Amino acid sequence: MPAVRTTSKKAGKPAAAGLRKKRSAPEQVKQIGRYIVSDPGICHGALTFRGTRILVQDVLEQVAEGLAWEHIVEDWRGSIPQDAIAEAVRLARQALLEHAEEFSPPGSLGRKAS
């Protein structure tokens, strides 16, 4: 995707951000949930929280490490609310349940421990 040079309003100098990428076409952005999106123009299409470049996988890793959700929100300076973290956990659970057979040895699912 080509980059577009932006300039500040003052004296036509290049903007502090330098180069800005064009936004992806709306049909390319996949809305996964209320807070989670996949946009080819942001982080190469990896799952991020809407309006940020915060990777869902990074937040899920923090959850897996046992960090309190309040601490995670603080780490990201309030850019993602606890509802967004809850959505990521729900979607991860759903994906695991739908693909559990791919992660388990054959015949191990559905058996109760003795």
TIMI-2910 file (N, C-alpha, C, CB; in pm, 1 decimal, decimal comma, always signed):
<rs>
+----------+----------+----------+----------+----------+----------+----------+----------+----------+----------+----------+----------+------+
!      n_x !      n_y !      n_z !     ca_x !     ca_y !     ca_z !      c_x !      c_y !      c_z !     cb_x !     cb_y !     cb_z ! resn !
+----------+----------+----------+----------+----------+----------+----------+----------+----------+----------+----------+----------+------+
!    +84,1 !   -116,4 !     +0,0 !     +0,0 !     +0,0 !     +0,0 !    +89,4 !   +123,6 !     +0,0 !    -96,1 !     -0,7 !   +121,2 !  Met !
!    +70,5 !   +217,0 !    -92,7 !   +157,5 !   +333,7 !   -100,9 !   +136,3 !   +426,9 !    +17,8 !   +133,1 !   +408,8 !   -231,4 !  Pro !
!   +242,6 !   +495,4 !    +56,4 !   +235,1 !   +590,3 !   +166,9 !   +208,2 !   +729,0 !   +110,0 !   +366,0 !   +589,1 !   +251,5 !  Ala !
!   +144,3 !   +812,3 !   +188,5 !   +113,7 !   +948,1 !   +148,1 !   +186,7 !  +1042,1 !   +241,8 !    -39,4 !   +975,0 !   +149,0 !  Val !
!   +259,4 !  +1137,3 !   +186,0 !   +333,2 !  +1232,3 !   +268,9 !   +235,7 !  +1336,7 !   +319,5 !   +450,3 !  +1298,7 !   +189,8 !  Arg !
!   +241,8 !  +1363,2 !   +448,2 !   +154,6 !  +1464,5 !   +506,0 !   +237,7 !  +1582,8 !   +549,7 !    +74,1 !  +1408,0 !   +624,3 !  Thr !
!   +176,4 !  +1699,0 !   +552,5 !   +246,7 !  +1818,5 !   +596,9 !   +165,3 !  +1884,5 !   +706,7 !   +271,3 !  +1916,7 !   +478,9 !  Thr !
!   +234,7 !  +1956,8 !   +792,8 !   +165,4 !  +2030,1 !   +897,6 !   +111,4 !  +2158,7 !   +837,7 !   +259,4 !  +2059,3 !  +1018,4 !  Ser !
!    +20,1 !  +2222,6 !   +909,3 !    -38,7 !  +2347,5 !   +859,9 !    +61,0 !  +2462,6 !   +867,4 !   -164,6 !  +2382,5 !   +939,8 !  Lys !
!   +163,0 !  +2448,9 !   +952,5 !   +259,5 !  +2556,1 !   +970,4 !   +369,7 !  +2546,1 !   +865,2 !   +319,4 !  +2551,7 !  +1111,7 !  Lys !
!   +377,8 !  +2641,0 !   +779,1 !   +487,4 !  +2657,8 !   +682,7 !   +509,6 !  +2536,8 !   +592,3 !   +614,5 !  +2687,5 !   +756,1 !  Ala !
!   +410,3 !  +2450,8 !   +578,8 !   +421,0 !  +2338,4 !   +487,2 !   +530,5 !  +2239,4 !   +521,2 !   +443,0 !  +2388,6 !   +351,1 !  Gly !
!   +573,9 !  +2236,1 !   +645,8 !   +677,9 !  +2142,7 !   +687,5 !   +619,0 !  +2002,7 !   +699,5 !   +741,3 !  +2187,0 !   +821,6 !  Lys !
!   +702,5 !  +1899,7 !   +677,5 !   +652,8 !  +1763,1 !   +695,0 !   +598,0 !  +1743,8 !   +836,0 !   +764,3 !  +1660,8 !   +666,8 !  Pro !
!   +487,5 !  +1672,9 !   +845,8 !   +426,5 !  +1645,9 !   +975,1 !   +520,2 !  +1561,5 !  +1060,7 !   +291,1 !  +1575,2 !   +957,5 !  Ala !
!   +503,8 !  +1572,9 !  +1190,2 !   +590,7 !  +1499,7 !  +1282,6 !   +582,9 !  +1349,3 !  +1258,5 !   +553,0 !  +1531,4 !  +1427,7 !  Ala !
!   +466,1 !  +1302,9 !  +1217,6 !   +449,9 !  +1158,9 !  +1194,7 !   +523,4 !  +1114,2 !  +1069,5 !   +302,0 !  +1123,0 !  +1183,5 !  Ala !
!   +562,2 !  +1207,4 !   +985,2 !   +634,2 !  +1169,7 !   +863,1 !   +540,4 !  +1115,5 !   +758,1 !   +741,3 !  +1066,8 !   +893,9 !  Gly !
!   +549,7 !   +986,4 !   +732,7 !   +464,4 !   +924,6 !   +632,3 !   +344,0 !   +860,2 !   +697,9 !   +542,3 !   +821,3 !   +551,1 !  Leu !
!   +231,3 !   +871,2 !   +633,4 !   +109,8 !   +807,6 !   +681,3 !    +57,6 !   +713,5 !   +576,6 !     +3,8 !   +911,1 !   +717,9 !  Arg !
!    +14,1 !   +598,1 !   +618,9 !    -44,9 !   +504,0 !   +524,5 !   -188,7 !   +543,2 !   +496,9 !    -37,2 !   +359,7 !   +578,1 !  Lys !
!   -233,3 !   +513,3 !   +376,8 !   -373,9 !   +533,4 !   +345,6 !   -455,5 !   +434,6 !   +426,2 !   -401,1 !   +517,4 !   +193,7 !  Lys !
!   -577,2 !   +471,1 !   +458,6 !   -665,1 !   +381,2 !   +531,5 !   -710,5 !   +268,9 !   +439,9 !   -786,2 !   +457,0 !   +588,7 !  Arg !
!   -734,9 !   +152,9 !   +500,6 !   -785,5 !    +39,0 !   +424,8 !   -929,6 !    +66,4 !   +384,7 !   -774,9 !    -92,3 !   +507,2 !  Ser !
!   -969,4 !     +9,4 !   +273,9 !  -1108,1 !    +20,3 !   +232,1 !  -1195,0 !    -47,6 !   +336,9 !  -1130,1 !    -42,7 !    +91,3 !  Ala !
!  -1313,2 !     +9,5 !   +366,0 !  -1399,0 !    -47,4 !   +470,3 !  -1428,5 !   -195,7 !   +449,9 !  -1528,6 !    +28,5 !   +476,3 !  Pro !
!  -1438,6 !   -240,9 !   +324,2 !  -1468,3 !   -382,2 !   +300,6 !  -1351,2 !   -473,4 !   +334,7 !  -1507,9 !   -403,0 !   +156,5 !  Glu !
!  -1231,2 !   -417,2 !   +351,2 !  -1114,5 !   -497,0 !   +388,7 !  -1102,4 !   -512,9 !   +539,8 !   -987,9 !   -433,6 !   +333,4 !  Gln !
!  -1163,2 !   -422,9 !   +614,7 !  -1157,7 !   -428,8 !   +760,0 !  -1260,7 !   -530,2 !   +807,7 !  -1183,1 !   -288,6 !   +823,5 !  Val !
!  -1214,2 !   -628,5 !   +885,1 !  -1305,2 !   -730,3 !   +938,7 !  -1335,5 !   -697,0 !  +1083,2 !  -1244,4 !   -873,2 !   +926,8 !  Lys !
!  -1462,0 !   -674,9 !  +1111,7 !  -1506,8 !   -648,6 !  +1247,8 !  -1530,3 !   -783,9 !  +1313,5 !  -1636,8 !   -559,1 !  +1250,6 !  Gln !
!  -1443,1 !   -823,7 !  +1403,8 !  -1450,8 !   -954,2 !  +1468,2 !  -1549,4 !   -949,6 !  +1584,1 !  -1311,8 !   -999,0 !  +1517,4 !  Ile !
!  -1552,5 !   -840,5 !  +1653,4 !  -1641,9 !   -818,9 !  +1766,1 !  -1664,7 !   -670,6 !  +1781,6 !  -1585,0 !   -879,9 !  +1896,1 !  Gly !
!  -1716,6 !   -631,7 !  +1894,9 !  -1739,7 !   -488,7 !  +1918,9 !  -1607,1 !   -412,8 !  +1926,7 !  -1820,4 !   -468,2 !  +2049,1 !  Arg !
!  -1504,9 !   -476,7 !  +1985,3 !  -1376,9 !   -410,4 !  +2008,6 !  -1262,1 !   -461,8 !  +1921,8 !  -1339,7 !   -425,2 !  +2151,5 !  Tyr !
!  -1277,0 !   -577,3 !  +1863,1 !  -1164,8 !   -641,7 !  +1794,3 !  -1184,8 !   -637,9 !  +1643,1 !  -1148,6 !   -787,2 !  +1842,1 !  Ile !
!  -1078,8 !   -597,7 !  +1572,7 !  -1083,2 !   -586,7 !  +1427,2 !   -957,4 !   -645,4 !  +1365,3 !  -1100,1 !   -440,3 !  +1384,6 !  Val !
!   -967,1 !   -672,6 !  +1236,6 !   -852,0 !   -710,8 !  +1156,5 !   -850,7 !   -616,9 !  +1036,7 !   -857,8 !   -863,1 !  +1112,5 !  Ser !
!   -747,7 !   -535,1 !  +1027,4 !   -735,8 !   -435,4 !   +921,3 !   -600,4 !   -454,7 !   +854,0 !   -751,1 !   -289,3 !   +977,5 !  Asp !
!   -598,7 !   -489,7 !   +724,7 !   -470,8 !   -512,3 !   +655,6 !   -376,3 !   -392,4 !   +662,4 !   -496,7 !   -546,7 !   +510,9 !  Pro !
!   -429,0 !   -272,8 !   +684,4 !   -345,8 !   -153,1 !   +692,4 !   -289,4 !   -127,2 !   +830,9 !   -424,5 !    -34,5 !   +648,9 !  Gly !
!   -328,1 !   -208,5 !   +928,6 !   -280,1 !   -190,9 !  +1065,6 !   -220,6 !   -323,1 !  +1112,5 !   -395,4 !   -143,9 !  +1161,3 !  Ile !
!    -95,2 !   -320,9 !  +1147,9 !    -23,6 !   -439,1 !  +1199,2 !    -39,9 !   -559,4 !  +1106,5 !    -73,9 !   -475,1 !  +1339,8 !  Cys !
!    -36,8 !   -535,0 !   +977,5 !    -42,9 !   -639,9 !   +875,1 !   -166,8 !   -728,4 !   +888,1 !    +81,3 !   -726,0 !   +882,5 !  His !
!   -275,7 !   -672,6 !   +940,2 !   -400,2 !   -748,3 !   +950,2 !   -413,9 !   -833,0 !  +1075,0 !   -413,6 !   -835,2 !   +832,9 !  Gly !
!   -315,1 !   -827,1 !  +1164,6 !   -326,9 !   -901,4 !  +1290,4 !   -444,9 !   -845,5 !  +1369,6 !   -194,6 !   -892,8 !  +1374,0 !  Ala !
!   -501,1 !   -926,6 !  +1457,6 !   -613,3 !   -880,5 !  +1538,7 !   -566,0 !   -772,1 !  +1634,7 !   -677,3 !   -998,0 !  +1616,4 !  Leu !
!   -635,4 !   -658,6 !  +1630,7 !   -605,4 !   -546,4 !  +1718,9 !   -735,4 !   -497,1 !  +1781,0 !   -533,3 !   -431,7 !  +1641,9 !  Thr !
!   -721,8 !   -413,1 !  +1881,7 !   -838,1 !   -350,0 !  +1940,5 !   -872,1 !   -225,8 !  +1856,9 !   -812,6 !   -312,9 !  +2090,8 !  Phe !
!   -998,6 !   -211,7 !  +1824,9 !  -1046,6 !   -104,6 !  +1736,6 !   -989,0 !    +30,6 !  +1778,3 !  -1200,5 !    -98,8 !  +1737,7 !  Arg !
!   -935,6 !   +103,7 !  +1680,2 !   -882,0 !   +236,7 !  +1703,8 !   -742,5 !   +239,5 !  +1764,0 !   -973,4 !   +310,3 !  +1791,7 !  Gly !
!   -679,6 !   +121,9 !  +1776,2 !   -544,9 !   +115,4 !  +1834,3 !   -456,6 !    +25,5 !  +1748,2 !   -549,7 !    +62,9 !  +1981,1 !  Thr !
!   -331,5 !    +17,1 !  +1786,5 !   -239,4 !    -80,3 !  +1728,7 !   -201,6 !   -183,7 !  +1834,4 !   -112,6 !    -10,2 !  +1672,8 !  Arg !
!   -286,2 !   -197,4 !  +1933,8 !   -262,3 !   -293,0 !  +2042,1 !   -306,5 !   -431,0 !  +1994,8 !   -338,3 !   -251,4 !  +2172,9 !  Ile !
!   -212,2 !   -524,6 !  +1992,2 !   -241,9 !   -659,4 !  +1945,7 !   -320,7 !   -736,9 !  +2050,5 !   -112,8 !   -733,6 !  +1911,1 !  Leu !
!   -425,0 !   -803,8 !  +2005,3 !   -506,0 !   -886,8 !  +2093,5 !   -418,6 !   -994,5 !  +2157,5 !   -623,7 !   -950,8 !  +2015,9 !  Val !
!   -326,3 !  -1051,3 !  +2081,4 !   -240,8 !  -1157,2 !  +2135,8 !   -155,8 !  -1106,2 !  +2252,2 !   -150,3 !  -1214,0 !  +2026,0 !  Gln !
!   -113,8 !   -981,0 !  +2249,4 !    -35,3 !   -926,2 !  +2359,4 !   -118,4 !   -916,2 !  +2487,2 !    +19,8 !   -788,8 !  +2321,8 !  Asp !
!   -243,0 !   -873,7 !  +2472,6 !   -330,7 !   -861,2 !  +2588,5 !   -367,2 !   -999,3 !  +2642,4 !   -458,0 !   -782,3 !  +2551,8 !  Val !
!   -394,1 !  -1094,7 !  +2552,7 !   -424,4 !  -1230,8 !  +2598,3 !   -305,0 !  -1291,6 !  +2671,9 !   -464,0 !  -1320,0 !  +2478,9 !  Leu !
!   -185,8 !  -1258,6 !  +2628,4 !    -65,9 !  -1306,5 !  +2698,1 !    -60,5 !  -1250,6 !  +2840,2 !    +61,6 !  -1266,9 !  +2620,2 !  Glu !
!    -96,4 !  -1122,4 !  +2854,8 !    -98,9 !  -1062,9 !  +2987,8 !   -203,7 !  -1131,3 !  +3075,8 !   -127,1 !   -912,1 !  +2978,4 !  Gln !
!   -319,4 !  -1162,6 !  +3017,7 !   -423,8 !  -1233,4 !  +3092,2 !   -371,2 !  -1370,4 !  +3135,5 !   -553,0 !  -1248,7 !  +3006,2 !  Val !
!   -306,7 !  -1441,3 !  +3043,3 !   -253,6 !  -1574,7 !  +3072,3 !   -147,0 !  -1570,4 !  +3181,8 !   -195,2 !  -1636,8 !  +2945,3 !  Ala !
!    -73,4 !  -1460,0 !  +3189,5 !    +28,9 !  -1444,1 !  +3292,9 !    -32,3 !  -1412,9 !  +3429,1 !   +126,4 !  -1334,0 !  +3253,7 !  Glu !
!   -163,6 !  -1390,9 !  +3431,8 !   -232,9 !  -1366,5 !  +3557,6 !   -241,2 !  -1221,4 !  +3600,4 !   -167,6 !  -1442,3 !  +3663,2 !  Gly !
!   -208,1 !  -1129,1 !  +3510,5 !   -218,3 !   -987,5 !  +3546,1 !   -364,3 !   -949,7 !  +3566,4 !   -154,0 !   -898,4 !  +3437,1 !  Leu !
!   -390,1 !   -865,9 !  +3664,7 !   -526,1 !   -815,9 !  +3687,6 !   -567,0 !   -729,5 !  +3569,5 !   -535,3 !   -735,3 !  +3821,0 !  Ala !
!   -693,0 !   -740,1 !  +3531,5 !   -739,8 !   -664,3 !  +3415,6 !   -724,2 !   -513,8 !  +3436,4 !   -885,6 !   -697,7 !  +3386,4 !  Trp !
!   -738,6 !   -467,8 !  +3560,2 !   -718,9 !   -325,0 !  +3588,9 !   -575,4 !   -284,5 !  +3555,9 !   -751,1 !   -293,5 !  +3737,9 !  Glu !
!   -481,9 !   -372,7 !  +3587,1 !   -340,0 !   -345,6 !  +3558,7 !   -316,1 !   -343,6 !  +3407,1 !   -248,8 !   -452,6 !  +3626,7 !  His !
!   -380,8 !   -434,0 !  +3335,9 !   -365,6 !   -438,3 !  +3189,5 !   -416,8 !   -308,8 !  +3128,7 !   -441,2 !   -559,7 !  +3129,1 !  Ile !
!   -531,3 !   -262,0 !  +3174,8 !   -587,1 !   -135,0 !  +3125,3 !   -488,9 !    -21,7 !  +3152,0 !   -724,2 !   -104,6 !  +3192,3 !  Val !
!   -430,1 !    -19,7 !  +3271,5 !   -331,2 !    +83,3 !  +3305,3 !   -207,7 !    +72,8 !  +3216,6 !   -290,6 !    +72,1 !  +3452,8 !  Glu !
!   -160,9 !    -51,3 !  +3192,3 !    -43,7 !    -71,5 !  +3106,1 !    -63,1 !     -9,1 !  +2968,3 !    -14,2 !   -220,6 !  +3091,4 !  Asp !
!   -185,1 !    -16,8 !  +2918,4 !   -214,4 !    +36,6 !  +2784,9 !   -273,9 !   +177,7 !  +2793,8 !   -311,3 !    -57,2 !  +2709,8 !  Trp !
!   -252,9 !   +242,1 !  +2907,2 !   -293,6 !   +382,3 !  +2929,6 !   -442,0 !   +406,4 !  +2900,5 !   -209,4 !   +475,1 !  +2842,4 !  Arg !
!   -524,2 !   +308,1 !  +2935,3 !   -668,8 !   +323,3 !  +2919,1 !   -718,5 !   +313,2 !  +2776,1 !   -710,5 !   +453,2 !  +2974,4 !  Gly !
!   -630,8 !   +273,2 !  +2682,9 !   -670,8 !   +263,3 !  +2541,8 !   -769,4 !   +150,0 !  +2516,3 !   -548,4 !   +243,9 !  +2454,7 !  Ser !
!   -769,7 !    +51,2 !  +2605,0 !   -866,3 !    -58,3 !  +2591,2 !   -939,8 !    -75,0 !  +2724,6 !   -795,0 !   -192,3 !  +2548,7 !  Ile !
!  -1071,8 !    -82,6 !  +2719,7 !  -1148,0 !   -101,9 !  +2843,1 !  -1151,8 !   -249,9 !  +2882,7 !  -1291,1 !    -47,8 !  +2826,5 !  Pro !
!  -1194,3 !   -275,2 !  +3005,4 !  -1205,9 !   -412,7 !  +3051,7 !  -1304,4 !   -491,9 !  +2966,7 !  -1248,8 !   -415,7 !  +3197,6 !  Gln !
!  -1406,2 !   -426,9 !  +2912,8 !  -1500,7 !   -496,4 !  +2823,8 !  -1429,5 !   -551,5 !  +2700,4 !  -1614,4 !   -401,1 !  +2780,7 !  Asp !
!  -1328,7 !   -480,7 !  +2652,0 !  -1252,1 !   -527,2 !  +2535,6 !  -1169,2 !   -650,1 !  +2572,3 !  -1160,1 !   -414,4 !  +2482,0 !  Ala !
!  -1113,4 !   -650,0 !  +2692,8 !  -1037,4 !   -766,3 !  +2738,6 !  -1130,7 !   -886,2 !  +2751,1 !   -967,2 !   -737,1 !  +2874,2 !  Ile !
!  -1248,4 !   -863,0 !  +2807,8 !  -1347,0 !   -971,3 !  +2822,9 !  -1385,8 !  -1028,1 !  +2687,1 !  -1472,8 !   -920,6 !  +2896,7 !  Ala !
!  -1402,2 !   -941,5 !  +2588,1 !  -1435,3 !   -988,6 !  +2453,7 !  -1323,1 !  -1075,3 !  +2396,9 !  -1462,6 !   -869,7 !  +2360,4 !  Glu !
!  -1199,0 !  -1034,4 !  +2417,6 !  -1084,5 !  -1111,9 !  +2368,3 !  -1080,7 !  -1249,0 !  +2434,3 !   -952,4 !  -1036,6 !  +2394,4 !  Ala !
!  -1106,4 !  -1255,0 !  +2563,7 !  -1106,3 !  -1382,8 !  +2634,9 !  -1220,7 !  -1471,1 !  +2585,0 !  -1118,3 !  -1360,1 !  +2787,6 !  Val !
!  -1339,7 !  -1412,9 !  +2566,7 !  -1454,4 !  -1490,9 !  +2515,1 !  -1424,9 !  -1547,7 !  +2376,7 !  -1581,2 !  -1403,2 !  +2509,2 !  Arg !
!  -1368,3 !  -1465,5 !  +2289,2 !  -1338,6 !  -1511,4 !  +2153,7 !  -1228,3 !  -1617,0 !  +2154,0 !  -1297,9 !  -1393,2 !  +2065,2 !  Leu !
!  -1129,5 !  -1602,0 !  +2241,7 !  -1023,2 !  -1703,1 !  +2252,9 !  -1081,8 !  -1835,0 !  +2301,8 !   -911,0 !  -1655,1 !  +2349,0 !  Ala !
!  -1171,1 !  -1828,8 !  +2398,6 !  -1237,8 !  -1949,6 !  +2449,8 !  -1315,8 !  -2016,9 !  +2338,5 !  -1331,8 !  -1915,2 !  +2567,9 !  Arg !
!  -1392,3 !  -1936,8 !  +2264,5 !  -1473,5 !  -1990,2 !  +2154,5 !  -1384,5 !  -2058,3 !  +2050,0 !  -1556,6 !  -1877,3 !  +2088,7 !  Gln !
!  -1274,4 !  -1994,1 !  +2014,1 !  -1182,1 !  -2051,2 !  +1915,1 !  -1121,9 !  -2181,6 !  +1966,4 !  -1070,0 !  -1950,9 !  +1881,2 !  Ala !
!  -1085,3 !  -2185,7 !  +2094,2 !  -1028,9 !  -2307,2 !  +2151,6 !  -1131,1 !  -2420,5 !  +2148,8 !   -981,4 !  -2281,7 !  +2295,4 !  Leu !
!  -1254,0 !  -2391,3 !  +2188,4 !  -1356,7 !  -2495,2 !  +2188,8 !  -1386,4 !  -2546,3 !  +2047,6 !  -1484,5 !  -2442,0 !  +2252,8 !  Leu !
!  -1388,5 !  -2455,6 !  +1951,0 !  -1417,2 !  -2494,4 !  +1812,8 !  -1302,7 !  -2573,7 !  +1750,2 !  -1445,7 !  -2370,9 !  +1729,0 !  Glu !
!  -1181,4 !  -2555,4 !  +1800,1 !  -1064,6 !  -2620,3 !  +1740,5 !   -993,0 !  -2712,0 !  +1838,6 !   -968,0 !  -2515,9 !  +1689,0 !  His !
!  -1059,7 !  -2752,3 !  +1944,1 !   -997,9 !  -2834,4 !  +2048,4 !   -937,1 !  -2962,3 !  +1992,9 !  -1099,9 !  -2868,8 !  +2154,7 !  Ala !
!  -1002,0 !  -3022,9 !  +1895,7 !   -951,7 !  -3149,0 !  +1838,5 !   -813,5 !  -3131,8 !  +1776,7 !  -1049,0 !  -3202,0 !  +1732,8 !  Glu !
!   -784,7 !  -3014,8 !  +1725,4 !   -655,2 !  -2988,4 !  +1663,4 !   -542,9 !  -2983,1 !  +1766,8 !   -660,1 !  -2857,6 !  +1585,7 !  Glu !
!   -577,8 !  -2958,6 !  +1894,3 !   -477,6 !  -2942,8 !  +1999,7 !   -469,7 !  -3063,2 !  +2092,5 !   -507,3 !  -2819,4 !  +2080,5 !  Phe !
!   -556,9 !  -3160,7 !  +2073,6 !   -563,7 !  -3274,6 !  +2164,9 !   -521,1 !  -3402,4 !  +2095,1 !   -704,8 !  -3290,0 !  +2221,2 !  Ser !
!   -463,6 !  -3495,6 !  +2171,0 !   -429,0 !  -3625,2 !  +2112,7 !   -558,4 !  -3697,2 !  +2069,0 !   -347,8 !  -3712,7 !  +2215,4 !  Pro !
!   -552,7 !  -3778,1 !  +1964,2 !   -672,0 !  -3848,8 !  +1917,9 !   -735,2 !  -3930,4 !  +2029,6 !   -637,6 !  -3939,6 !  +1800,5 !  Pro !
!   -867,2 !  -3922,9 !  +2037,7 !   -942,5 !  -4000,4 !  +2134,7 !   -944,9 !  -3942,5 !  +2275,9 !   -887,6 !  -4136,3 !  +2139,8 !  Gly !
!   -877,5 !  -3831,1 !  +2300,2 !   -872,1 !  -3778,3 !  +2436,1 !   -990,1 !  -3687,4 !  +2469,8 !   -743,5 !  -3703,0 !  +2455,8 !  Ser !
!  -1058,5 !  -3635,4 !  +2369,6 !  -1171,2 !  -3545,3 !  +2396,9 !  -1294,6 !  -3626,5 !  +2433,0 !  -1200,5 !  -3454,3 !  +2274,6 !  Leu !
!  -1370,4 !  -3573,6 !  +2525,1 !  -1496,0 !  -3637,8 !  +2562,1 !  -1480,3 !  -3747,3 !  +2665,8 !  -1560,5 !  -3694,4 !  +2441,0 !  Gly !
!  -1357,2 !  -3779,8 !  +2702,3 !  -1336,8 !  -3883,4 !  +2804,8 !  -1322,1 !  -3817,0 !  +2939,5 !  -1212,1 !  -3970,8 !  +2773,5 !  Arg !
!  -1387,6 !  -3874,7 !  +3037,9 !  -1378,5 !  -3822,1 !  +3173,7 !  -1257,0 !  -3883,6 !  +3242,1 !  -1508,7 !  -3851,6 !  +3254,3 !  Lys !
!  -1195,6 !  -3803,6 !  +3329,2 !  -1082,0 !  -3853,7 !  +3405,7 !  -1130,9 !  -3955,2 !  +3507,8 !  -1006,4 !  -3737,9 !  +3475,4 !  Ala !
!  -1056,1 !  -4060,3 !  +3529,9 !  -1097,6 !  -4162,8 !  +3625,9 !  -1044,1 !  -4131,5 !  +3762,4 !  -1051,1 !  -4301,0 !  +3582,1 !  Ser !
+----------+----------+----------+----------+----------+----------+----------+----------+----------+----------+----------+----------+------+
</rs>
